[in-house]
Amino acid sequence: MGAGREVTISLDGVRDKNVMQLKKLNTALFPVRYNDKYYADALASGEFTKLAYYSDICVGSIACRLEKKEGGNICVYIMTLGVLAPYRGLGIGTKLLNHVLDLCSKQNISEVYLHVQTNNEEAINFYKKFGFEITDTIQNYYTNITPPDCYVLTKFITQPQAKK
């Protein structure tokens, strides 16, 4: 890296033509394989699923599913958020997560949640920095990985009150 060379981190939407990038990242990042429904949900979420590029290299992603709660409110489930190991600590995961949290604020979505393996302290601490809290523990959530238990991490977003 030459001195003074600005490296840009940019986000791009996931579409049919680049969904393979998301599949490749997931294979490199996660110990589980995702099915077609995962990718259909990711594509259907529109702006809530993004690829992250460091310069022009695809190095991370966030994939969400929009869910309807009882009463008709929408909440966001973060299916995956990951950044390739050599690119961690550069603000890429933060940029991805902030993008989704900002969208939630703009669209009056008050709840975001995710599952994280109980031994994944790095991820748990990352989400806690953004105001997520452990709201539940699910025994034997994962199959074929140890430990099989997960925490549910939830962030409740308080919407700014409209001025009268």
C-alpha positions in Angstrom: 0.0 0.0 0.0 1.5 3.3 -1.0 1.3 6.2 1.4 -1.7 8.4 0.8 -3.6 5.9 -1.2 -7.1 5.9 0.0 -8.8 2.5 0.2 -12.5 2.6 -0.3 -15.0 0.3 1.4 -18.2 0.1 -0.7 -21.4 -1.8 -0.4 -23.3 -3.3 -3.3 -26.7 -5.0 -3.5 -27.1 -8.7 -4.1 -28.9 -9.6 -7.3 -29.3 -12.7 -9.4 -26.2 -11.9 -11.4 -23.9 -11.6 -8.3 -25.5 -14.0 -5.8 -22.6 -16.4 -6.5 -20.3 -13.9 -4.7 -22.5 -14.3 -1.6 -22.4 -18.1 -2.0 -18.5 -18.1 -2.3 -18.2 -15.9 0.8 -20.5 -18.0 2.9 -18.5 -21.2 1.9 -15.3 -19.5 3.1 -16.8 -17.9 6.2 -19.3 -20.3 7.8 -19.2 -23.9 9.0 -22.8 -24.5 7.6 -24.2 -24.7 4.1 -27.1 -22.5 3.2 -30.0 -23.8 1.2 -31.9 -22.2 -1.7 -34.5 -20.6 0.7 -31.6 -18.6 2.4 -30.6 -17.1 -1.0 -34.3 -16.5 -2.0 -34.8 -14.7 1.4 -31.6 -12.7 1.0 -32.6 -11.6 -2.5 -36.1 -10.7 -1.4 -34.8 -8.5 1.4 -33.5 -6.0 -1.2 -31.5 -3.3 0.5 -31.1 -5.4 3.7 -28.6 -7.7 2.0 -25.3 -6.3 0.9 -21.9 -7.3 -0.3 -18.9 -5.4 1.0 -15.9 -4.5 -1.2 -12.4 -3.5 -0.1 -11.1 -1.6 -3.1 -12.6 -3.9 -5.7 -12.3 -7.2 -3.8 -15.5 -8.7 -2.4 -14.6 -9.4 1.3 -17.8 -9.5 3.3 -21.6 -9.6 3.4 -24.7 -9.2 5.4 -27.8 -11.2 4.5 -31.1 -10.5 6.2 -34.7 -11.8 6.1 -37.6 -9.6 6.7 -40.2 -11.3 9.0 -43.7 -10.3 9.9 -44.4 -10.4 13.6 -47.8 -10.8 15.4 -49.7 -7.6 14.9 -48.2 -7.1 11.5 -45.0 -5.3 12.4 -41.9 -6.2 10.4 -38.6 -7.3 12.1 -35.3 -8.0 10.6 -33.5 -11.3 11.1 -29.7 -11.2 10.3 -29.1 -14.6 8.7 -25.4 -14.0 8.2 -22.8 -11.2 8.7 -19.2 -12.0 7.9 -15.9 -10.6 6.7 -12.9 -12.6 5.5 -10.3 -12.9 8.2 -7.5 -10.7 6.6 -10.0 -7.8 6.3 -11.4 -7.8 9.8 -10.8 -4.9 12.0 -11.1 -2.4 9.1 -14.6 -1.3 9.8 -16.2 -3.4 7.1 -18.5 -5.4 9.5 -19.4 -2.2 11.2 -20.3 -0.6 7.9 -22.5 -3.5 6.9 -24.3 -3.6 10.3 -24.8 0.1 10.5 -26.3 0.1 7.0 -29.0 -2.4 8.1 -29.6 -0.5 11.4 -29.9 2.8 9.5 -32.5 1.2 7.1 -34.4 -0.1 10.1 -34.6 3.4 11.6 -35.7 4.9 8.2 -38.4 2.2 7.8 -39.6 2.3 11.4 -38.5 -1.3 12.0 -38.0 -1.6 15.8 -36.4 -5.0 16.2 -33.4 -6.8 14.7 -32.3 -10.2 15.9 -29.9 -13.0 15.1 -28.5 -16.3 16.3 -24.9 -16.8 17.3 -23.1 -19.9 18.5 -22.6 -19.7 22.3 -18.8 -19.9 22.1 -18.4 -17.2 19.4 -17.3 -14.5 21.8 -15.9 -12.3 19.0 -19.3 -12.1 17.4 -21.1 -11.6 20.7 -18.9 -8.7 21.7 -19.2 -7.2 18.2 -23.0 -7.1 18.4 -23.0 -5.9 22.0 -21.1 -2.8 20.9 -24.1 -1.9 18.8 -26.6 -2.4 21.6 -27.6 -6.0 21.0 -28.5 -8.0 24.1 -28.7 -11.7 24.7 -32.4 -12.3 25.0 -32.6 -16.1 24.8 -30.5 -19.4 24.6 -31.6 -22.2 22.3 -30.3 -25.7 23.1 -29.3 -27.8 20.1 -30.0 -25.1 17.5 -27.2 -26.1 15.3 -26.6 -29.6 13.8 -23.1 -30.8 12.9 -21.2 -28.1 14.7 -20.1 -27.9 18.4 -21.3 -26.4 20.6 -24.8 -26.9 19.1 -26.3 -24.2 21.3 -26.9 -20.6 20.3 -27.8 -17.3 21.9 -30.5 -15.0 20.4 -29.2 -11.5 20.3 -31.8 -8.7 19.8 -31.6 -5.0 19.4 -34.7 -2.9 19.9 -34.5 0.3 18.0 -36.4 3.3 19.4 -37.8 5.4 16.7 -37.4 9.1 16.8 -40.7 10.8 17.8 -42.2 12.8 15.0 -42.3 16.5 15.8 -45.8 17.9 16.2 
